[in-house]
């Protein structure tokens, strides 16, 4: 059995739901990555990279082209985010990554990118139904994930709200796609996102002077 076959094999069954190894492992690592993001640790990016690599197999097995594309984006943005946080532009007094709220211009750009991106990707999935059985939900999650990760790489508190909006669609889509573990983890994400948003909001009020960024929390 190849590594790909093993990843897409059933790990166990719970409450009538078949749990795949790729779904379970990828999302468990993704959950750890989100927790590291809450802690403003630079190790959030390697964890997101590894999670993306594993989840490519899970979404491919569910025939969700947007999910596969999303994970490929996660891989690419994780590398960029790692570099951004290593280079950095500012650092909090405790040596961790400094965070802030986006300016109104940045919020407008993120929102415009999310809307236009969703329309473009959703239109593509509609033209080529083989890419996804749920084109608009898939496109929404695909683009929303990219927006969230870009905001995270820039140390913006709004990154948490972007994840929250992704979760609202991601939970039902995951269950309906046979990725039960993804659905369950999204529920945990929801709680962690609320906690992380509050923590980053508090941190944004006490961030210190601009300095060199990139030291893990």
Helices and strands as residue ranges (DSSP letters): H 3-7, E 10-14, E 17-20, H 21-38, H 44-61, H 65-87, H 104-127, G 129-131, H 135-153, H 158-176, H 180-206
